[in-house]
Amino acid sequence: MFKYNVKLAAKSMRRNPVMTLLMVAAIAVGIGVSMTTLSVYHMMSSNPIPEKSDVLFAVTLDSWNPLRPFDDDEPDRAPHQLTFHDAERLVTLAGGKRQTAMFESSLIIEPLGEDGLPFEAGARVTSSDFFPMFNVPFIYGSGWDKSADSAAEPVVVLTKKLNERLFGGENSVGESLTMNDTRFQVVGVIDTWEPTPRFYDPINGAFQEINEMFIPFSLTRVLELQSEGSDWGWKDEDIASFEQWLNSEAVWVQYFVELDSPTDRDEYLGHLDSYVNEQKRLGRFERPLNNHIYNVAEWMEYHKVVARDSKVLVGLSFLFLLVCLLSTIALTLTKFVGKKAETSLRRALGASRQMIFKQQIVEVSLIGFTGGVIGLLLVIAGLQGIRYLYESPPGLVRLDWLMVLTALGVAVVSSMIAGLYPAWRVCRIPPATQLKTQ
């Protein structure tokens, strides 16, 4: 019976192609606009590491100006980042299961061949715990071990993209690179890894692509690596050397710790308090104790990764979809009432109201599905436009299967809702009145 209803619906759609195209276009445009904004919002608000989001914590310490809070609008907040020497010390003390300090930098890679040219590549300066903490996948090798951290060994982990550029995608573990006049050994190549949002560093861009390579945090002093991320300072310090910069009160290092249980979290907060109290005795941390740890979801909320404007835009886009559906209702009513003579004849030949109603609903569902498919093409075009205009990484603008199914579902269900009243209206027309006029 369903197949028969689909066949009747297809014939009805072909009988009045202009009206059908208008209905399909209204649904397609509504789906295109609403699902484009919803897809972006979905990617922005998705959990980037659901398997560990409750055990990974960003750490903040309030080493700021004793006379003024870091954030005047929210004075209870500590700085988003740590000073270098605080981060270095906390890594050494190792108060959690795993911990990592990190920042963004860049290095100049010297050409491997005679015809090549040197080029600059972004680096995430971090520690060996980064890879197991954040479940980074590898295609070759692995991250470096803790001995490389301790000895400040010049080792590097490449992304798949950089490995393809340098070594043609082959297994490069054991190969060497010269960067900043230092010979680095490749110890691993990570597979495609695009956490969206970039939860471990929303400060320098939650929707930026990951850095092209990873090197040990302990190389910061050895190579005098400069931070290319955000930094803030409050103290008027006379900084004449790199070592003085490392020992300054400027905050520019992100810090994460992995803690498995609530007990571990309480113990770690006590560990932070002990460290800060020790620093207070040395004349630092003049503000009251204000140490915090934030899990991944809290850290995203802290930095307002999903802006309120995005939520408003999603709401407005669905209001636009509602307008399109109202237009579809008017077109559907016109279409169904226009064939009331045909409907009355079928009623006279024995078709029940329920049967007629189902046939009309199948027709609007088919129109909605067609509009949904065309709307998906508009969504793809819209996402590509967003990527082009804002130079967004692929992870932000991709259309996943959940959004595809959602778009088709919304299109079909909304068209069915839009067709309820017209279908009910045409079923209420007495067939005898129409047959008398023929």
C-alpha positions as CSV (number, residue, x, y, z in Angstrom):
1,M,0.0,0.0,0.0
2,F,2.8,2.4,0.8
3,K,4.4,1.8,-2.6
4,Y,1.1,2.6,-4.2
5,N,0.8,5.8,-2.2
6,V,4.3,6.8,-3.3
7,K,3.4,6.2,-6.9
8,L,0.3,8.4,-6.6
9,A,2.3,11.1,-4.9
10,A,4.9,11.1,-7.6
11,K,2.2,11.4,-10.3
12,S,0.6,14.3,-8.4
13,M,3.9,16.1,-8.1
14,R,4.5,15.8,-11.8
15,R,1.0,17.0,-12.6
16,N,1.7,20.5,-11.2
17,P,5.5,20.9,-11.4
18,V,5.5,24.7,-10.7
19,M,3.6,24.3,-7.5
20,T,5.8,21.3,-6.5
21,L,9.0,23.2,-7.2
22,L,7.9,26.1,-5.1
23,M,7.1,23.8,-2.2
24,V,10.4,21.9,-2.6
25,A,12.3,25.2,-2.8
26,A,10.7,26.6,0.3
27,I,11.7,23.5,2.3
28,A,15.2,23.4,0.8
29,V,16.0,27.0,1.6
30,G,14.7,26.6,5.2
31,I,16.7,23.5,5.7
32,G,19.8,24.9,4.1
33,V,19.8,28.0,6.4
34,S,18.8,26.3,9.6
35,M,21.0,23.3,9.3
36,T,24.1,25.3,8.3
37,T,23.9,27.3,11.5
38,L,23.0,24.2,13.5
39,S,25.9,22.2,12.0
40,V,28.4,24.9,13.1
41,Y,26.8,25.1,16.5
42,H,26.9,21.3,16.8
43,M,30.6,21.2,16.0
44,M,31.4,24.2,18.3
45,S,29.5,22.7,21.3
46,S,30.4,19.0,20.8
47,N,32.5,17.1,23.4
48,P,36.0,16.9,21.8
49,I,37.2,14.0,24.0
50,P,34.1,12.3,25.6
51,E,36.0,9.4,26.8
52,K,38.2,11.5,29.1
53,S,36.5,14.9,29.5
54,D,35.7,14.3,33.2
55,V,39.3,13.4,34.1
56,L,41.3,16.1,32.3
57,F,41.6,19.4,34.1
58,A,43.0,22.8,33.2
59,V,44.9,24.4,36.1
60,T,44.9,28.1,37.1
61,L,46.9,29.8,39.8
62,D,46.3,33.4,41.0
63,S,49.8,34.9,40.7
64,W,48.4,38.2,39.5
65,N,48.6,41.8,40.7
66,P,47.7,42.0,44.5
67,L,46.0,45.3,43.9
68,R,43.8,44.3,40.9
69,P,42.2,41.0,39.7
70,F,43.1,39.5,36.4
71,D,39.6,40.0,35.1
72,D,37.8,43.1,36.3
73,D,34.4,41.7,35.1
74,E,34.9,38.4,36.9
75,P,37.3,39.2,39.8
76,D,37.1,35.7,41.2
77,R,39.0,34.3,38.2
78,A,42.7,33.6,38.2
79,P,44.8,34.1,35.1
80,H,44.0,31.6,32.3
81,Q,47.7,30.6,32.1
82,L,50.7,30.0,34.3
83,T,54.1,31.6,34.5
84,F,56.9,29.5,33.0
85,H,58.6,28.8,36.2
86,D,55.4,27.8,38.0
87,A,54.5,25.4,35.1
88,E,58.1,24.0,35.1
89,R,57.9,23.4,38.9
90,L,54.5,21.8,38.9
91,V,55.6,19.3,36.2
92,T,58.6,18.4,38.3
93,L,56.5,17.9,41.4
94,A,54.1,15.7,39.5
95,G,51.0,15.9,41.7
96,G,48.7,14.1,39.3
97,K,48.5,10.9,37.4
98,R,49.8,12.8,34.3
99,Q,50.5,16.5,33.7
100,T,51.7,18.6,30.9
101,A,52.7,22.2,30.4
102,M,52.6,23.6,26.9
103,F,52.7,26.6,24.6
104,E,52.8,27.5,20.9
105,S,56.0,28.3,19.2
106,S,57.6,27.8,15.7
107,L,60.8,26.6,14.2
108,I,62.6,27.0,10.9
109,I,63.0,23.6,9.2
110,E,66.0,23.4,6.9
111,P,65.5,21.8,3.5
112,L,66.2,18.0,3.3
113,G,67.3,18.2,-0.3
114,E,69.6,20.6,-2.2
115,D,66.7,22.2,-4.1
116,G,64.5,22.8,-1.1
117,L,63.9,26.0,0.8
118,P,63.7,26.5,4.5
119,F,60.2,27.1,5.9
120,E,58.6,27.9,9.2
121,A,56.4,25.3,11.0
122,G,54.2,25.7,14.1
123,A,55.2,23.7,17.1
124,R,53.4,22.7,20.3
125,V,56.0,22.7,23.0
126,T,54.9,20.2,25.6
127,S,55.9,17.2,27.6
128,S,55.7,13.4,27.0
129,D,52.4,13.1,29.0
130,F,50.6,15.1,26.3
131,F,50.1,12.1,24.0
132,P,48.6,9.6,26.4
133,M,46.6,12.3,28.2
134,F,44.8,13.4,25.1
135,N,44.6,10.1,23.3
136,V,46.6,11.2,20.4
137,P,46.6,8.5,17.7
138,F,49.9,7.5,16.0
139,I,50.5,5.9,12.6
140,Y,54.3,5.5,13.1
141,G,56.3,5.4,16.3
142,S,55.0,7.1,19.5
143,G,55.7,10.1,21.7
144,W,59.0,10.5,23.5
145,D,59.6,9.1,27.0
146,K,60.1,11.0,30.2
147,S,63.9,10.6,30.0
148,A,63.8,12.8,26.9
149,D,61.9,15.4,29.0
150,S,64.5,15.3,31.7
151,A,67.5,15.4,29.4
152,A,66.0,18.0,27.0
153,E,66.6,15.7,24.0
154,P,66.0,17.2,20.6
155,V,63.2,14.8,19.5
156,V,60.1,15.7,17.5
157,V,56.7,14.2,16.7
158,L,55.3,15.2,13.3
159,T,51.7,15.5,12.2
160,K,50.6,13.3,9.2
161,K,50.5,16.4,7.0
162,L,54.0,17.6,7.8
163,N,55.3,14.1,7.5
164,E,53.8,13.9,4.0
165,R,55.5,17.1,3.1
166,L,58.9,16.2,4.4
167,F,59.1,12.4,3.8
168,G,56.3,11.7,1.3
169,G,54.2,10.0,4.0
170,E,56.7,7.2,4.6
171,N,57.7,5.9,8.1
172,S,60.1,8.7,9.2
173,V,60.8,7.4,12.7
174,G,64.6,7.5,13.2
175,E,65.0,10.2,10.5
176,S,66.6,13.5,11.3
177,L,65.5,17.1,10.8
178,T,67.6,20.3,11.3
179,M,65.5,23.0,12.9
180,N,66.9,26.3,14.4
181,D,70.5,24.9,13.8
182,T,69.6,21.8,16.0
183,R,69.4,18.3,14.8
184,F,66.1,16.7,15.8
185,Q,65.3,13.0,15.6
186,V,61.8,12.0,14.6
187,V,60.3,9.6,17.2
188,G,56.6,9.5,16.0
189,V,54.1,10.6,13.4
190,I,50.5,11.1,14.6
191,D,47.5,10.1,12.5
192,T,44.7,12.6,11.6
193,W,43.7,14.2,14.9
194,E,41.3,17.2,14.8
195,P,39.8,17.7,18.3
196,T,37.0,20.3,17.8
197,P,37.0,22.5,19.8
198,R,40.7,22.5,20.4
199,F,40.0,22.0,24.1
200,Y,43.6,21.9,25.3
201,D,44.2,25.5,24.1
202,P,41.0,27.5,23.6
203,I,43.0,30.6,24.7
204,N,44.9,30.8,21.4
205,G,42.0,29.7,19.2
206,A,39.5,26.9,20.0
207,F,38.9,26.3,16.3
208,Q,42.4,26.6,14.9
209,E,44.2,23.6,13.4
210,I,46.6,21.7,15.5
211,N,50.3,22.6,15.4
212,E,52.4,20.9,12.8
213,M,54.8,19.2,15.3
214,F,55.5,18.6,18.9
215,I,58.7,19.0,20.8
216,P,59.7,18.7,24.5
217,F,58.9,21.5,26.9
218,S,62.4,21.2,28.4
219,L,63.9,22.5,25.2
220,T,62.5,26.0,25.9
221,R,65.7,27.1,27.7
222,V,68.1,25.2,25.5
223,L,66.8,26.7,22.2
224,E,65.3,29.9,23.7
225,L,62.0,29.1,22.3
226,Q,59.6,32.1,22.0
227,S,55.9,31.8,22.7
228,E,53.7,32.7,19.8
229,G,50.5,32.5,21.8
230,S,48.8,34.9,24.2
231,D,50.7,36.3,27.2
232,W,49.8,38.7,29.9
233,G,51.9,40.5,32.5
234,W,51.2,42.9,35.4
235,K,54.6,43.5,36.9
236,D,57.0,46.2,35.7
237,E,60.0,44.1,35.3
238,D,63.4,44.9,33.7
239,I,63.8,42.0,31.3
240,A,67.1,42.0,29.5
241,S,67.6,38.3,28.8
242,F,65.7,35.2,27.9
243,E,66.3,33.7,31.3
244,Q,64.8,36.8,32.9
245,W,61.7,36.4,30.7
246,L,61.3,32.8,31.9
247,N,61.6,33.9,35.5
248,S,59.2,36.9,35.0
249,E,55.6,37.1,36.3
250,A,54.2,37.0,32.8
251,V,51.7,34.2,32.2
252,W,51.8,32.3,28.9
253,V,51.9,28.6,29.6
254,Q,48.8,26.3,29.5
255,Y,48.7,23.5,32.1
256,F,46.6,20.3,32.2
257,V,46.5,17.5,34.7
258,E,44.8,14.1,34.6
259,L,42.9,13.0,37.8
260,D,40.8,9.9,37.9
261,S,38.6,10.3,41.0
262,P,37.1,13.0,43.2
263,T,39.6,12.1,45.9
264,D,42.4,12.7,43.5
265,R,41.0,16.0,42.6
266,D,40.7,17.1,46.3
267,E,44.3,15.9,46.9
268,Y,45.5,17.8,43.8
269,L,43.9,21.0,45.0
270,G,45.6,20.5,48.3
271,H,48.9,20.0,46.4
272,L,48.3,23.3,44.5
273,D,47.6,25.1,47.8
274,S,50.8,23.8,49.3
275,Y,52.8,24.9,46.3
276,V,51.3,28.4,46.4
277,N,51.8,28.7,50.2
278,E,55.5,27.8,49.6
279,Q,55.7,30.6,47.0
280,K,54.0,33.0,49.3
281,R,56.8,32.5,51.8
282,L,59.2,33.5,49.0
283,G,57.3,36.8,48.4
284,R,55.2,35.7,45.5
285,F,51.4,35.1,45.1
286,E,50.3,38.1,47.2
287,R,46.7,37.6,46.4
288,P,44.5,35.2,48.6
289,L,44.5,31.5,47.7
290,N,42.6,31.2,44.4
291,N,43.6,27.9,42.8
292,H,41.1,26.2,40.4
293,I,40.9,23.2,38.2
294,Y,38.3,22.9,35.4
295,N,37.3,19.8,33.5
296,V,37.0,20.0,29.7
297,A,33.3,21.1,29.6
298,E,33.9,23.7,32.3
299,W,37.0,25.0,30.5
300,M,35.0,25.4,27.3
301,E,32.3,27.2,29.2
302,Y,34.9,29.3,31.0
303,H,36.2,30.6,27.6
304,K,32.8,31.0,26.1
305,V,33.8,28.7,23.2
306,V,30.1,28.6,22.1
307,A,29.3,32.3,21.9
308,R,25.8,33.5,22.9
309,D,25.5,35.0,19.4
310,S,25.8,31.5,17.9
311,K,22.8,30.3,20.0
312,V,20.8,33.4,18.9
313,L,21.7,32.7,15.3
314,V,20.5,29.1,15.5
315,G,17.2,30.3,16.9
316,L,16.7,32.9,14.2
317,S,17.5,30.4,11.5
318,F,14.8,28.0,12.8
319,L,12.4,30.9,12.9
320,F,13.2,31.4,9.2
321,L,12.5,27.6,8.7
322,L,9.1,28.2,10.4
323,V,8.4,31.0,7.9
324,C,9.3,28.6,5.0
325,L,6.9,26.0,6.5
326,L,4.1,28.6,6.7
327,S,4.7,29.2,3.0
328,T,4.6,25.5,2.4
329,I,1.3,25.2,4.2
330,A,-0.3,27.8,2.0
331,L,1.1,26.2,-1.2
332,T,0.0,22.7,0.0
333,L,-3.5,23.9,0.8
334,T,-3.7,25.5,-2.7
335,K,-2.5,22.3,-4.3
336,F,-4.7,19.9,-2.4
337,V,-7.9,22.0,-2.7
338,G,-7.1,22.4,-6.4
339,K,-7.6,18.7,-6.9
340,K,-10.7,18.4,-4.7
341,A,-12.7,17.1,-7.7
342,E,-10.2,14.2,-8.1
343,T,-10.4,13.5,-4.4
344,S,-14.2,13.5,-4.4
345,L,-14.3,11.1,-7.3
346,R,-12.0,8.7,-5.4
347,R,-14.2,9.0,-2.3
348,A,-17.2,8.2,-4.4
349,L,-15.5,5.1,-5.8
350,G,-14.9,3.8,-2.2
351,A,-11.7,5.4,-0.9
352,S,-12.0,6.3,2.8
353,R,-11.1,9.6,4.4
354,Q,-8.3,7.8,6.2
355,M,-6.9,6.4,2.9
356,I,-7.1,9.9,1.3
357,F,-5.4,11.5,4.3
358,K,-2.5,9.0,4.2
359,Q,-2.0,9.5,0.5
360,Q,-1.8,13.3,1.0
361,I,0.7,12.9,3.9
362,V,2.9,10.6,1.8
363,E,2.9,13.2,-0.9
364,V,4.1,16.0,1.4
365,S,6.6,13.7,3.0
366,L,8.1,13.0,-0.5
367,I,8.2,16.7,-1.2
368,G,9.9,17.2,2.2
369,F,12.5,14.5,1.6
370,T,13.3,16.0,-1.8
371,G,13.6,19.5,-0.3
372,G,15.8,18.0,2.5
373,V,18.2,16.5,-0.1
374,I,18.5,19.8,-1.9
375,G,18.8,21.5,1.4
376,L,21.7,19.3,2.3
377,L,23.5,20.5,-0.9
378,L,22.8,24.1,0.2
379,V,24.2,23.2,3.7
380,I,27.4,21.8,2.1
381,A,27.8,25.0,0.0
382,G,27.1,27.2,3.1
383,L,29.7,25.4,5.2
384,Q,32.3,25.6,2.4
385,G,31.6,29.3,2.3
386,I,32.1,29.7,6.0
387,R,35.4,27.8,5.7
388,Y,36.5,30.1,2.9
389,L,35.5,33.4,4.5
390,Y,36.8,32.6,8.0
391,E,39.6,30.3,7.1
392,S,38.2,27.7,9.5
393,P,39.8,24.3,9.9
394,P,37.9,21.3,8.3
395,G,36.9,20.0,11.7
396,L,34.6,23.0,12.3
397,V,32.7,22.9,9.0
398,R,32.3,19.3,8.2
399,L,28.8,17.8,7.9
400,D,28.7,14.6,9.9
401,W,26.1,11.8,9.6
402,L,24.2,13.0,12.6
403,M,23.6,16.4,10.9
404,V,22.7,14.6,7.6
405,L,20.0,12.5,9.3
406,T,18.8,15.4,11.4
407,A,18.4,17.5,8.2
408,L,16.4,14.8,6.4
409,G,14.4,14.1,9.5
410,V,13.5,17.8,10.1
411,A,12.6,18.2,6.4
412,V,10.3,15.2,6.3
413,V,8.7,15.8,9.7
414,S,8.2,19.5,9.2
415,S,6.7,18.9,5.8
416,M,4.3,16.3,7.3
417,I,3.3,18.8,9.9
418,A,2.8,21.5,7.2
419,G,0.6,19.0,5.3
420,L,-1.6,18.0,8.2
421,Y,-4.1,20.9,7.9
422,P,-4.4,20.9,4.1
423,A,-4.8,17.1,4.1
424,W,-7.5,17.3,6.8
425,R,-9.2,20.1,5.0
426,V,-9.4,18.3,1.7
427,C,-10.7,15.1,3.4
428,R,-13.6,17.1,5.0
429,I,-14.9,18.3,1.6
430,P,-18.3,16.4,0.9
431,P,-17.8,14.5,-2.4
432,A,-21.4,14.9,-3.4
433,T,-21.0,18.7,-3.8
434,Q,-18.1,18.3,-6.1
435,L,-19.6,15.5,-8.2
436,K,-22.8,17.6,-8.8
437,T,-20.7,20.4,-10.4
438,Q,-18.9,18.1,-12.8
